[in-house]
Amino acid sequence: MPSFYKAENNEITKLTLTKRANASNLPEVEIVDLKQELALGNKSMISTLLLKEIESKLKAKQQIILFLNRRGYSTFIMCRDCGYTLKCPNCNISLTYHMTQNILKCHYCGYTKKKVNICPNCNSTKIRYFGAGTQKLEQEIKKLFPDATTIRMDIDTVNKKNSHEQMLTKFKEEGIDILIGTQMVVKGHHFPKVTLVGVIAADGSLNQDDFRANERTFQILTQVARKGR
């Protein structure tokens, strides 16, 4: 049963925060429809508005967080001839392509297999990699802003002891321009120089196989929106 429903029915206590720490103002939030962006010729995962805002913050020597709650490079692999999608044999969910390791991986049980170039169902060579994860976002940001310093934070980059804290400290103290990451970048951190937070594919988590997907999406978007000043 969703937590908000329980709170509305007095089964649990709802606590409402009426102001932010240090009396700071809530950030402005802009929603961009990427279907309209595509109609205007922008095929990038970065909207025109977000691109301009990133350029502005970089010129002002301010920091940026880009949030995408999908790790890896491509989020699913499909044959364009027969429609076959490569899935985990244990969990029956789509495998994610990780470019740095050149493998397909299940983010539930950890199952891995080598990159596929031929369809195991019909032997077609028209295997295509769709969707985007943090690796692909990082690659695109580096192409768009080659002079900006970036750091990526997801389970693939913080798998060593204390690496999570070390990466956050590096971002804060060394003045890294752009932090790219999954849900772990929005958990209770305070970065005074962060003045822009961009959420990529904000509605993607609505399609998760979870009856609380709507509530979880609202929760994480509310949390990440409060990171900017």
N, C-alpha and C positions, 0 to 999 in steps of 0.2 A: 504494500500500500504506500503510495507516495507520501513523503514527509509533509508537504504543504497541505495535503488533504487532512492528515492527522492533526496538524496545527489548527486548521480551520474548524475542526470538530472537537477542539480542546482535549485531544488525546495526548498531545505533547505541547509544551510551551513554545510559542513563537516569539523570538527576540528580534526586534527591528532596530537596525542602526540608523539613526536619524542624521548623523554627520560623520565625516571622515576624520581620520587622525590629523592633528595639526591644523584643524579647521580649513583644510584645503577644499576647493570646489570639485564637484563631480565633473569628469571630462565630457566633452561633446562627443556624440556617437553618430557616425554616418554609415548608412547601409547602402551598399552598391549591388545592383542586380547585374551579375556577370552575363546574363543572356543579352542584355542591352549592350554590354561591352563587346560581346562577340559580334552583334549586329553592326557595330561601328568599326569592326575590323581588328579589335584587340583580342588576340587568341592567348594571351598570357594569363597566368593565374593571378597576376598583380593588376589591379584595376588602375585606370588612368589617375583617379583621385589619390589612391595610395602611393602611386609612383611619384606624383608631384609632392606629396607630403613628406615622403622619405628624402627626396632631393632637398626640400626646405630644411628639414631637421639636420641633415648632414652638413649643410652650409652653416647652420647656426651652432655646430659642434655639440649637438644634443644626441642622446642615445635613443635607440629604437628597439622594440621587441616585436617579432613576427611570430605569431602563434598558428601552428597547424597541427591538429591532433591526430596526425598519421605519420608514423615513421617509415623509413625506407625510401625507395626511389619511385617505384610504380606500385599501385595498390592492388591491381589485378591483371592477369595475363589471359588473353582470349584469342582463339583462332578465328580469323575473319571469314574462313570458308565454311566451317561447320558450327561455329559458335561455342565450341568446347572451352570451358574455363578451368584452369588448373587450380585444384583445391587440395587441401590437406587430407590425407587418407584417414587421419585420426579424428579430426574435428569437422570436416566437411565445410570449411570456410576458405575463401580465396587466399592463395599464397601471395606474399608481397615480395617484389624484387628489391634486393639490396645491392646497389651498384658497386660499392666499395669492396664487398666480398664476392660479388658476381654470383649470388645464390638466390634461390627462392626460399622464403621462410614463412612458417606459420607463427603468428604472434600470440597464439594461445598455448600451444604445447611445445613449441620450439623445433618442430620438424623442419628439416632443410633438404633441399635437393639442388642439383646443378641447374644453371640457366638453360632454358629450353628454347630451341630454334625451330624444331619440327613438332607439329601437333601429334601428341600420342594417340589421338582418336582417329584422325583421317590422313596423317602423314603430310599434311600441307605445310608449306614453309611460310604461310601468311600468319605467323604468330605475332601479335601486337601487344605492347605493354601500355596499359591505360592508367589514368589516375595519377596523383602526385602525392609524395610524402616529403618529409623534411629534407632528405638528401637532394631531391630534385629542386625544392625551393631554394636551398642553399646555392645550388649550381646556377640557378637563374639570377639570384641576387648578385652573385659574383660577376656575372656577365653584364648586368645592368649597371652595377656600381663597382667597377674593378679597383677603385682607390679606397673603398671603404673596408674597414676591418670587420670581420664577421666571426661568430662562434656559434656552433650548433650544439644543442643540448637535448638529447633524447636517450633512451635506454641503451642505444648502440654506442654512445660516446661517454657515458658515465657508468660503465660497468666495472670500474675498479674502486677499491676502498677510498673514500673521501673525495673522489673525483667530482661528485655533485657540488660540494662546498667549494672546492678549488676552482671550478669553472665559474660559479657565481661570483666568487671573489675576484677572479681575473676580469670578468665583465665590468664589475663595479670599479675596481681600483686602477685597472689599466686603460679604462675609457674605451673599451671595444665599441665600435659604432652600432653594430646590429647583432642582437641575440635572436637566434632562430631556434624554436623548440616546440615540444609537445606540452602536455598538461603540466609537467613538472616546472615549467618556467613561470607559472602563475600562482604558485603556492606560497602565499605569505611573504613575499620578498618586497623590499623597499629600495628603489633605485631613484634617488633624487634627480638624476639627469635624464631619466626616461620621460620623454614628452609625447611619444607616439607609440601606440600599440596597434598593429595590424593583424586582423584575424582572417586567415585564408580558408576559404570553403567553410564558412561558419555553420552552414546547415548540414554538413556532412555527417555529423554524429546523430542526426535524426534518423538515419537509416540503419543504425545498429540494431542487432537482434536482442533488444532489451525493452521490456514494457515500460521502463522508466526513462526511455531515451529522450523524450521531450523535457522532462524535469532535469535530467542530467545536463542536457544541452543548455537550458536556461541558466543552470547553476554555474557552469564553467564559463559561459559568455559574460555573465554578470561579474564573475570574479576577474576575468582577464580585462574587462572594460575599465575596471577601477585601477589598473596599473598605470595608465597615462595621467598626465597632469592637465 
